[in-house]
Structure formats: structure tokens, C-alpha cells
Amino acid sequence: MNISDIKLNIEKILDDNKAKNIICINLKNKSYIADYMVVASGTSSRHLQSLSEILVTELKKLGINGCRIEGRDSKDWKLVDAHDVIVHLFHPEKREFYDLEKMWSEEIPKEKAMI
């Protein structure tokens, strides 16, 4: 399965499980950490936890093993490391505060790219 297919599957899994405001940011030519970043909101801390666990379980069913959840103790944020796709799940207020979409969506000058 290629990276684009993984990203599409992640977006579908999040949508099927009622994640809100799902945004995908292309990180190619911006960073080596991943090819894509998916940002979504959950409605509660329990919803965020469920989304992260369901995402890892469903990806494993698709043959994508070794995905990890960071922020297990946080009530406002979870990160799922799906190898070349990083997924941030936020409580809406924290998402607005960190505003990852703005930070990563802007064009980065070539000499500063590839962090």
C-alpha cells in the first residue's frame, strides 16, 4: 500500500468514527518527519482516546503494523505515528491554540525546508 492510500484510509477511518474537521497537510519538500500530516478534532477526551485506538487497530487490519500512540495521558491531544503519516487528534480548543494547519500549510523557503 502506498503512502497516498494510507492517508486516504486514515481520513476514512477518522470520518467513519465521527472525527471533526479532518485536514490533510502535504509535508513533502517541507520536512523529513513524514509525507503527510492529518489533523482532526474529537468531541471529548474519551473520543480522542477512542479515535487513536481505533485508528491503530484498523491500520493493523490493513497490514500497517508498528503504529504508535503518543499522548496517552493527555486529555486534549493524541498523536498517532503511522510511519509516513502523522495524525494529530485535538480537543477543538487545543487545536485552535496550536494551529498546526497554519504553521505547516504555509510555504517554507527552500533554504529552510527539510527540518
Kinemage of the C-alpha trace (Angstrom):
@kinemage 1
@onewidth
@group {chain A} dominant
@subgroup {mainchain}
@vectorlist {calphas} color= white
{ca met a 1} P 0.000 0.000 0.000
{ca asn a 2} L 1.441 3.377 -0.961
{ca ile a 3} L 1.506 6.489 1.222
{ca ser a 4} L -1.453 8.132 -0.547
{ca asp a 5} L -3.584 5.038 0.093
{ca ile a 6} L -2.583 5.028 3.767
{ca lys a 7} L -3.528 8.703 4.045
{ca leu a 8} L -6.902 8.094 2.387
{ca asn a 9} L -7.585 5.137 4.690
{ca ile a 10} L -6.719 7.254 7.730
{ca glu a 11} L -9.077 10.016 6.600
{ca lys a 12} L -11.867 7.471 6.028
{ca ile a 13} L -11.352 5.773 9.406
{ca leu a 14} L -11.447 9.134 11.181
{ca asp a 15} L -14.550 10.222 9.248
{ca asp a 16} L -16.324 6.902 9.904
{ca asn a 17} L -15.677 7.400 13.624
{ca lys a 18} L -17.031 10.955 13.710
{ca ala a 19} L -13.804 12.939 13.894
{ca lys a 20} L -14.460 16.587 13.086
{ca asn a 21} L -12.751 18.994 10.665
{ca ile a 22} L -10.293 16.496 9.154
{ca ile a 23} L -7.480 18.308 7.348
{ca cys a 24} L -4.539 16.790 5.474
{ca ile a 25} L -1.307 18.710 5.004
{ca asn a 26} L 1.276 17.637 2.444
{ca leu a 27} L 4.700 17.756 4.116
{ca lys a 28} L 6.715 16.715 1.077
{ca asn a 29} L 9.529 19.200 0.492
{ca lys a 30} L 8.828 20.698 3.938
{ca ser a 31} L 10.070 18.071 6.366
{ca tyr a 32} L 11.639 14.643 6.627
{ca ile a 33} L 9.420 13.629 9.565
{ca ala a 34} L 6.565 12.423 7.338
{ca asp a 35} L 4.962 12.813 3.921
{ca tyr a 36} L 1.581 13.884 5.305
{ca met a 37} L 0.113 15.282 8.493
{ca val a 38} L -3.553 14.700 9.248
{ca val a 39} L -5.181 16.946 11.844
{ca ala a 40} L -8.640 16.246 13.262
{ca ser a 41} L -10.761 17.122 16.276
{ca gly a 42} L -12.634 14.941 18.717
{ca thr a 43} L -15.579 15.916 20.867
{ca ser a 44} L -14.196 14.784 24.238
{ca ser a 45} L -11.124 13.220 25.822
{ca arg a 46} L -12.794 9.803 25.579
{ca his a 47} L -13.499 10.400 21.875
{ca leu a 48} L -9.850 11.342 21.265
{ca gln a 49} L -8.676 8.173 23.011
{ca ser a 50} L -11.141 6.034 21.060
{ca leu a 51} L -10.171 7.627 17.735
{ca ser a 52} L -6.475 6.950 18.344
{ca glu a 53} L -7.033 3.331 19.409
{ca ile a 54} L -9.478 2.589 16.576
{ca leu a 55} L -7.079 4.133 14.051
{ca val a 56} L -4.170 1.927 15.169
{ca thr a 57} L -6.402 -1.183 15.198
{ca glu a 58} L -7.844 -0.516 11.732
{ca leu a 59} L -4.430 0.262 10.242
{ca lys a 60} L -3.120 -3.011 11.659
{ca lys a 61} L -6.009 -4.842 9.922
{ca leu a 62} L -4.808 -3.233 6.668
{ca gly a 63} L -1.306 -4.602 7.265
{ca ile a 64} L 0.209 -1.374 8.583
{ca asn a 65} L 1.954 -2.544 11.723
{ca gly a 66} L 4.022 -0.677 14.284
{ca cys a 67} L 1.838 2.434 14.543
{ca arg a 68} L 2.233 4.151 17.901
{ca ile a 69} L 0.087 6.442 20.012
{ca glu a 70} L 1.723 9.351 21.828
{ca gly a 71} L -0.026 11.480 24.440
{ca arg a 72} L -1.922 8.642 26.105
{ca asp a 73} L -2.023 10.624 29.357
{ca ser a 74} L -3.205 13.832 27.678
{ca lys a 75} L -6.902 14.667 27.680
{ca asp a 76} L -6.593 17.251 24.889
{ca trp a 77} L -4.259 15.729 22.295
{ca lys a 78} L -3.164 12.399 20.810
{ca leu a 79} L -0.621 11.702 18.107
{ca val a 80} L -0.675 8.559 16.003
{ca asp a 81} L 2.591 7.807 14.248
{ca ala a 82} L 1.559 5.887 11.148
{ca his a 83} L 5.076 5.917 9.716
{ca asp a 84} L 4.936 8.383 6.814
{ca val a 85} L 1.639 9.876 8.007
{ca ile a 86} L 1.469 11.721 11.329
{ca val a 87} L -2.021 12.102 12.804
{ca his a 88} L -2.790 14.790 15.405
{ca leu a 89} L -6.084 14.456 17.247
{ca phe a 90} L -7.049 17.506 19.290
{ca his a 91} L -9.773 18.809 21.514
{ca pro a 92} L -11.075 21.827 19.494
{ca glu a 93} L -9.713 24.478 21.894
{ca lys a 94} L -6.204 22.978 21.883
{ca arg a 95} L -6.309 22.626 18.127
{ca glu a 96} L -7.122 26.309 17.767
{ca phe a 97} L -4.349 27.218 20.221
{ca tyr a 98} L -1.602 25.236 18.430
{ca asp a 99} L -2.915 25.969 14.915
{ca leu a 100} L -0.778 23.338 13.180
{ca glu a 101} L -2.669 23.853 9.934
{ca lys a 102} L -1.410 27.413 9.636
{ca met a 103} L 2.123 26.583 10.683
{ca trp a 104} L 2.568 23.662 8.262
{ca ser a 105} L 0.404 24.878 5.374
{ca glu a 106} L 2.465 27.970 4.676
{ca glu a 107} L 5.133 27.759 2.027
{ca ile a 108} L 8.571 27.356 3.521
{ca pro a 109} L 11.546 28.978 1.752
{ca lys a 110} L 13.624 26.265 0.121
{ca glu a 111} L 16.717 27.035 2.187
{ca lys a 112} L 14.734 26.483 5.418
{ca ala a 113} L 12.867 23.375 4.275
{ca met a 114} L 13.633 19.831 5.315
{ca ile a 115} L 13.584 20.153 9.070
